[in-house]
Amino acid sequence: MTDEKPTNINKSNDKIGIGMIVSVVILVSLVIFVFQNLEEVEVEFLFLSFAFPLWLVAVIFLVLGVILGWIWRWMSRRRKKSREKS
């Protein structure tokens, strides 16, 4: 017997995917944005008024956008599965 390894094994764990690259670019951009926008801004919503650092406002809306995107995708998949069952 030889100690040859099969050549048809997928080694996707060894490669950096495009998603990882995009995530790193977004993270680096976010860190740069945070350090360039440390001043406070006043945020008004309905009858409330708050003073927050600009970077925090941006991060809050980024997180809300990601959460809404996940919910939208989850609901779309659920609707698609229910249509396939019908």
Distance bins in CASP14 RR format, pairs under 12 A and 6 or more apart:
PFRMAT RR
TARGET T0000
AUTHOR 0000-0000-0000
RMODE 2
METHOD distances of the structure
MODEL  1
5 11 0 0 0 0 0 1 0 0 0 0 0
12 20 0 0 0 0 0 1 0 0 0 0 0
13 20 0 0 0 0 0 1 0 0 0 0 0
15 21 0 0 0 0 0 1 0 0 0 0 0
16 22 0 0 0 0 0 1 0 0 0 0 0
16 23 0 0 0 0 0 1 0 0 0 0 0
16 24 0 0 0 0 1 0 0 0 0 0 0
17 23 0 0 0 0 1 0 0 0 0 0 0
17 24 0 0 0 0 0 1 0 0 0 0 0
18 24 0 0 0 0 0 1 0 0 0 0 0
18 25 0 0 0 0 0 1 0 0 0 0 0
19 25 0 0 0 0 1 0 0 0 0 0 0
19 26 0 0 0 0 1 0 0 0 0 0 0
19 27 0 0 0 0 0 1 0 0 0 0 0
20 26 0 0 0 0 0 1 0 0 0 0 0
20 27 0 0 0 0 0 1 0 0 0 0 0
21 27 0 0 0 0 0 1 0 0 0 0 0
21 28 0 0 0 0 0 1 0 0 0 0 0
22 28 0 0 0 0 0 1 0 0 0 0 0
22 29 0 0 0 0 0 1 0 0 0 0 0
23 29 0 0 0 0 0 1 0 0 0 0 0
23 30 0 0 0 0 0 1 0 0 0 0 0
23 66 0 0 0 0 0 1 0 0 0 0 0
24 30 0 0 0 0 0 1 0 0 0 0 0
24 31 0 0 0 0 0 1 0 0 0 0 0
25 31 0 0 0 0 0 1 0 0 0 0 0
25 32 0 0 0 0 0 1 0 0 0 0 0
26 32 0 0 0 0 0 1 0 0 0 0 0
26 33 0 0 0 0 0 1 0 0 0 0 0
26 59 0 0 0 0 0 1 0 0 0 0 0
26 62 0 0 0 0 1 0 0 0 0 0 0
26 66 0 0 0 0 0 1 0 0 0 0 0
27 33 0 0 0 0 0 1 0 0 0 0 0
27 34 0 0 0 0 0 1 0 0 0 0 0
27 59 0 0 0 0 0 1 0 0 0 0 0
27 62 0 0 0 0 0 1 0 0 0 0 0
28 34 0 0 0 0 0 1 0 0 0 0 0
28 35 0 0 0 0 0 1 0 0 0 0 0
29 35 0 0 0 0 0 1 0 0 0 0 0
29 36 0 0 0 0 0 1 0 0 0 0 0
29 55 0 0 0 0 0 1 0 0 0 0 0
29 58 0 0 0 0 0 1 0 0 0 0 0
29 62 0 0 0 0 0 1 0 0 0 0 0
30 36 0 0 0 0 0 1 0 0 0 0 0
30 37 0 0 0 0 0 1 0 0 0 0 0
30 55 0 0 0 0 1 0 0 0 0 0 0
30 56 0 0 0 0 0 1 0 0 0 0 0
30 58 0 0 0 0 1 0 0 0 0 0 0
30 59 1 0 0 1 0 0 0 0 0 0 0
30 61 0 0 0 0 0 1 0 0 0 0 0
30 62 1 0 0 1 0 0 0 0 0 0 0
30 63 0 0 0 0 0 1 0 0 0 0 0
30 66 0 0 0 0 0 1 0 0 0 0 0
31 37 0 0 0 0 0 1 0 0 0 0 0
31 55 0 0 0 0 1 0 0 0 0 0 0
31 59 0 0 0 0 0 1 0 0 0 0 0
32 55 0 0 0 0 0 1 0 0 0 0 0
32 58 0 0 0 0 0 1 0 0 0 0 0
33 53 0 0 0 0 0 1 0 0 0 0 0
33 54 0 0 0 0 1 0 0 0 0 0 0
33 55 1 0 0 1 0 0 0 0 0 0 0
33 56 0 0 0 0 0 1 0 0 0 0 0
33 57 0 0 0 0 0 1 0 0 0 0 0
33 58 1 0 0 1 0 0 0 0 0 0 0
33 59 0 0 0 0 1 0 0 0 0 0 0
33 62 0 0 0 0 1 0 0 0 0 0 0
34 53 0 0 0 0 1 0 0 0 0 0 0
34 54 0 0 0 0 1 0 0 0 0 0 0
34 55 1 0 1 0 0 0 0 0 0 0 0
34 56 0 0 0 0 1 0 0 0 0 0 0
34 57 0 0 0 0 0 1 0 0 0 0 0
34 58 0 0 0 0 1 0 0 0 0 0 0
34 59 1 0 0 1 0 0 0 0 0 0 0
34 62 0 0 0 0 0 1 0 0 0 0 0
35 53 0 0 0 0 0 1 0 0 0 0 0
35 54 0 0 0 0 0 1 0 0 0 0 0
35 55 0 0 0 0 1 0 0 0 0 0 0
36 53 0 0 0 0 0 1 0 0 0 0 0
36 54 0 0 0 0 1 0 0 0 0 0 0
36 55 0 0 0 0 1 0 0 0 0 0 0
36 58 0 0 0 0 0 1 0 0 0 0 0
37 52 0 0 0 0 0 1 0 0 0 0 0
37 53 1 0 0 1 0 0 0 0 0 0 0
37 54 1 0 1 0 0 0 0 0 0 0 0
37 55 1 0 1 0 0 0 0 0 0 0 0
37 56 0 0 0 0 1 0 0 0 0 0 0
37 57 0 0 0 0 1 0 0 0 0 0 0
37 58 1 0 0 1 0 0 0 0 0 0 0
37 59 0 0 0 0 0 1 0 0 0 0 0
38 52 0 0 0 0 0 1 0 0 0 0 0
38 53 1 0 1 0 0 0 0 0 0 0 0
38 54 1 0 0 1 0 0 0 0 0 0 0
38 55 1 0 0 1 0 0 0 0 0 0 0
38 56 0 0 0 0 1 0 0 0 0 0 0
38 57 0 0 0 0 0 1 0 0 0 0 0
38 58 0 0 0 0 0 1 0 0 0 0 0
39 51 0 0 0 0 0 1 0 0 0 0 0
39 52 0 0 0 0 0 1 0 0 0 0 0
39 53 1 0 0 1 0 0 0 0 0 0 0
39 54 1 0 0 1 0 0 0 0 0 0 0
39 55 0 0 0 0 1 0 0 0 0 0 0
39 56 0 0 0 0 0 1 0 0 0 0 0
39 57 0 0 0 0 0 1 0 0 0 0 0
40 50 0 0 0 0 1 0 0 0 0 0 0
40 51 1 0 1 0 0 0 0 0 0 0 0
40 52 1 0 0 1 0 0 0 0 0 0 0
40 53 1 0 1 0 0 0 0 0 0 0 0
40 54 1 0 0 1 0 0 0 0 0 0 0
40 55 0 0 0 0 0 1 0 0 0 0 0
40 56 0 0 0 0 1 0 0 0 0 0 0
40 57 0 0 0 0 1 0 0 0 0 0 0
41 49 0 0 0 0 0 1 0 0 0 0 0
41 50 0 0 0 0 1 0 0 0 0 0 0
41 51 1 0 0 1 0 0 0 0 0 0 0
41 52 1 0 0 1 0 0 0 0 0 0 0
41 53 1 0 0 1 0 0 0 0 0 0 0
41 54 1 0 1 0 0 0 0 0 0 0 0
41 55 0 0 0 0 1 0 0 0 0 0 0
41 56 0 0 0 0 1 0 0 0 0 0 0
41 57 1 0 0 1 0 0 0 0 0 0 0
41 58 0 0 0 0 1 0 0 0 0 0 0
42 48 0 0 0 0 0 1 0 0 0 0 0
42 49 1 0 0 1 0 0 0 0 0 0 0
42 50 1 0 0 1 0 0 0 0 0 0 0
42 51 1 0 1 0 0 0 0 0 0 0 0
42 52 0 0 0 0 1 0 0 0 0 0 0
42 53 0 0 0 0 0 1 0 0 0 0 0
42 54 0 0 0 0 0 1 0 0 0 0 0
42 57 0 0 0 0 0 1 0 0 0 0 0
43 49 1 0 0 1 0 0 0 0 0 0 0
43 50 1 0 1 0 0 0 0 0 0 0 0
43 51 1 0 0 1 0 0 0 0 0 0 0
43 52 1 0 1 0 0 0 0 0 0 0 0
43 53 0 0 0 0 0 1 0 0 0 0 0
43 54 0 0 0 0 1 0 0 0 0 0 0
43 56 0 0 0 0 1 0 0 0 0 0 0
43 57 1 0 1 0 0 0 0 0 0 0 0
43 58 0 0 0 0 0 1 0 0 0 0 0
43 60 0 0 0 0 1 0 0 0 0 0 0
43 61 0 0 0 0 0 1 0 0 0 0 0
44 50 1 0 0 1 0 0 0 0 0 0 0
44 51 0 0 0 0 0 1 0 0 0 0 0
44 52 0 0 0 0 0 1 0 0 0 0 0
44 57 0 0 0 0 0 1 0 0 0 0 0
45 52 0 0 0 0 0 1 0 0 0 0 0
45 57 0 0 0 0 0 1 0 0 0 0 0
45 60 0 0 0 0 0 1 0 0 0 0 0
45 61 0 0 0 0 0 1 0 0 0 0 0
50 56 0 0 0 0 0 1 0 0 0 0 0
50 57 0 0 0 0 1 0 0 0 0 0 0
50 60 0 0 0 0 0 1 0 0 0 0 0
51 57 0 0 0 0 0 1 0 0 0 0 0
52 58 0 0 0 0 1 0 0 0 0 0 0
52 59 0 0 0 0 1 0 0 0 0 0 0
52 60 0 0 0 0 1 0 0 0 0 0 0
52 61 0 0 0 0 0 1 0 0 0 0 0
53 59 0 0 0 0 1 0 0 0 0 0 0
53 60 0 0 0 0 0 1 0 0 0 0 0
54 60 0 0 0 0 0 1 0 0 0 0 0
54 61 0 0 0 0 0 1 0 0 0 0 0
55 61 0 0 0 0 0 1 0 0 0 0 0
55 62 0 0 0 0 0 1 0 0 0 0 0
56 62 0 0 0 0 0 1 0 0 0 0 0
56 63 0 0 0 0 0 1 0 0 0 0 0
57 63 0 0 0 0 0 1 0 0 0 0 0
57 64 0 0 0 0 0 1 0 0 0 0 0
58 64 0 0 0 0 0 1 0 0 0 0 0
58 65 0 0 0 0 0 1 0 0 0 0 0
59 65 0 0 0 0 0 1 0 0 0 0 0
59 66 0 0 0 0 0 1 0 0 0 0 0
60 66 0 0 0 0 0 1 0 0 0 0 0
60 67 0 0 0 0 0 1 0 0 0 0 0
61 67 0 0 0 0 0 1 0 0 0 0 0
61 68 0 0 0 0 0 1 0 0 0 0 0
62 68 0 0 0 0 0 1 0 0 0 0 0
62 69 0 0 0 0 0 1 0 0 0 0 0
63 69 0 0 0 0 0 1 0 0 0 0 0
63 70 0 0 0 0 0 1 0 0 0 0 0
64 70 0 0 0 0 0 1 0 0 0 0 0
64 71 0 0 0 0 0 1 0 0 0 0 0
65 71 0 0 0 0 1 0 0 0 0 0 0
65 72 0 0 0 0 1 0 0 0 0 0 0
65 73 0 0 0 0 0 1 0 0 0 0 0
66 72 0 0 0 0 0 1 0 0 0 0 0
66 73 0 0 0 0 0 1 0 0 0 0 0
67 73 0 0 0 0 0 1 0 0 0 0 0
67 74 0 0 0 0 0 1 0 0 0 0 0
68 74 0 0 0 0 0 1 0 0 0 0 0
68 75 0 0 0 0 0 1 0 0 0 0 0
69 75 0 0 0 0 1 0 0 0 0 0 0
69 76 0 0 0 0 1 0 0 0 0 0 0
69 77 0 0 0 0 0 1 0 0 0 0 0
70 76 0 0 0 0 0 1 0 0 0 0 0
70 77 0 0 0 0 0 1 0 0 0 0 0
71 77 0 0 0 0 0 1 0 0 0 0 0
71 78 0 0 0 0 0 1 0 0 0 0 0
72 78 0 0 0 0 0 1 0 0 0 0 0
72 79 0 0 0 0 0 1 0 0 0 0 0
73 79 0 0 0 0 0 1 0 0 0 0 0
73 80 0 0 0 0 0 1 0 0 0 0 0
74 80 0 0 0 0 0 1 0 0 0 0 0
74 81 0 0 0 0 0 1 0 0 0 0 0
75 81 0 0 0 0 0 1 0 0 0 0 0
75 82 0 0 0 0 0 1 0 0 0 0 0
76 82 0 0 0 0 0 1 0 0 0 0 0
76 83 0 0 0 0 0 1 0 0 0 0 0
77 83 0 0 0 0 0 1 0 0 0 0 0
77 84 0 0 0 0 0 1 0 0 0 0 0
78 84 0 0 0 0 0 1 0 0 0 0 0
78 85 0 0 0 0 0 1 0 0 0 0 0
79 85 0 0 0 0 0 1 0 0 0 0 0
79 86 0 0 0 0 0 1 0 0 0 0 0
80 86 0 0 0 0 0 1 0 0 0 0 0
END
